[in-house]
Amino acid sequence: MANVFKDISKAHTLNSANDSLLTRLISRLEAATSRLEDIASSAASFEAPPSATTNGSVSAPSTAKAPAASPQSITPTPSKTSSFPQPIEDFDSLTNGDVKTFLNLSQELGGPIADQSSSVSRAFAAQRRVLLISTQAKKPEVTSSLYMEILKELQQDMQRVTEAREANRDPKLKDHISMVADGIGALSWVAIDPKPADFVSEVLGGAQFYGNRVLKEYKDKDQTQVSWVQSYYKIWKSLIGFIKNHYIAGLTWNKDGIDPSQALKNSKSEPTVNGTSGPPPSSTGAPPPPPPPLPVFDNPPPPPPQPVASKSATPDMGAVFDQLNRGEDVTRGLKRVDKSEMTHKNPSLRANAPVPVRSDSTSSTGRKSPNPPKKPKPEAMRQKKPPKKELDGNKWLVENFENEQQPIEIEAQIQHSILITKCKNTTLRITGKFNAVSIDNSPGLSLIVDSVVSSVDVIRCGKFALQVLGSLPTVLLDQVDGATVYLSPESLNTEILTSKCTAVNINVPPEADEDDYRECPLPEQIRSYVKNGKMVSEIVEHAG
């Protein structure tokens, strides 16, 4: 009996141990099941698509837990949301911010402005695709057809924006459409090296020419118009900052990337909404309508047929010659005139016949005689302009000085040229060695120079005086009535060329210091004759 109780006690102990082991096993299974449920729930919410919008109401995401899975299916599904390179993310921020603001304001204005803005949106989406390809692929040859294929969609969208200017002739919207059309050219920065930001700034300046007109017209009338123009300006200013942050020296490509043709193929196969090829969808509810079909540039449609001109518009010369070749039959259809109706045989008919009136009786040819040319106003009646002496780059401008009591001084450098115009009874002192001087319509001008590299050119200046202290290669005198030139010992090799000049005297420096300048007048009379079939010209010398 004792052995029986001992066996029962041992069995009871074994059953208790088994119960404890079973309890622990169940607890562990419950914990594993709970973890599996949590993993399955998180994976399902991670893969769930964005909440759909139906009739303006947003559906709440499902919170129901997924059923327990078997141990073989506990691997979580990876997220489909992939991160883009920093330039693409910044470009998306630009399009979702500034570009979206401009598009919303364009929709408020409506009409051609809204239609043109849709092309602007597609152009930015096309540029995003180009930027994405550049981050994935190597740079193709600029002259290759593949490079043009990558930029083709961007060029087509930009062309649609500019074509809106020709399609809309409303004068009230001329400045609006022109501003957007001129500014869209800034998207060509992807093909500009090495300073694309400066290129965008220049294009923005052209767009501001029309945009400022809109701001001036609607400043106190319509604040929406003002905000619309300013939002368009902000797009390009933000784009300039984007370029300076990521592409300051031009668009960069991935030198270790894939083949550009493969990247282009991938970009075409990817979706344009909620994918990598376009910006995120708008939150306005229904998706936007599909874009219109692209024009086919490879096979353009045939030109419209030209209207056929009527036979009465352009006479057929062949028919004229056929009539002439008929001989006497050509006059068969003419009406015979009776002698009583002939004016050259009946003077009485000529007296009663009306005289034809010319369209213009001022001349026999019917054309008005030209009006006589207007004489220029006398110098005393012309309005006097203020005197001016300024350095513009490498050129000195001296104008409108008259009867100056003190000499006008200029400190010139070797790269400077000096232009003197309409300076009357004035003394000009130029110090330093300079390039050249040109004098026009300055009677009574006295010029003192140190050294000249090129020449002194004088036109229409009476009573002109020139003194050279250094060297001077050439003096050109044209239509000068009375001129005195003082040369220095360094300028004895100066060449003097004259045309239509009178009373020109050249003063040569003396050989000794105690002597005076020697005056040498230039000849004015030339004798010309033919000798042995050639024209010979000689200076006329007067004896006595």
Secondary structure as UniProt FT lines:
FT   HELIX           2..47
FT   STRAND          53..54
FT   TURN            55..56
FT   STRAND          57..58
FT   HELIX           71..73
FT   HELIX           86..94
FT   HELIX           95..99
FT   HELIX           100..109
FT   HELIX           111..136
FT   TURN            142..143
FT   HELIX           145..167
FT   HELIX           171..173
FT   HELIX           174..183
FT   HELIX           184..191
FT   HELIX           196..218
FT   TURN            219..221
FT   HELIX           223..246
FT   TURN            248..249
FT   TURN            255..256
FT   HELIX           260..269
FT   TURN            311..313
FT   HELIX           317..324
FT   TURN            325..326
FT   HELIX           327..331
FT   TURN            332..333
FT   HELIX           339..341
FT   TURN            343..345
FT   HELIX           347..352
FT   TURN            361..362
FT   TURN            364..365
FT   HELIX           379..381
FT   STRAND          388..392
FT   TURN            393..394
FT   STRAND          395..399
FT   STRAND          408..411
FT   TURN            414..415
FT   STRAND          417..421
FT   STRAND          427..434
FT   STRAND          436..440
FT   TURN            443..444
FT   STRAND          446..452
FT   STRAND          455..459
FT   STRAND          464..468
FT   STRAND          474..478
FT   STRAND          481..486
FT   HELIX           489..491
FT   TURN            492..493
FT   STRAND          495..499
FT   STRAND          502..508
FT   TURN            513..514
FT   STRAND          518..521
FT   STRAND          526..531
FT   TURN            532..533
FT   STRAND          534..539
//
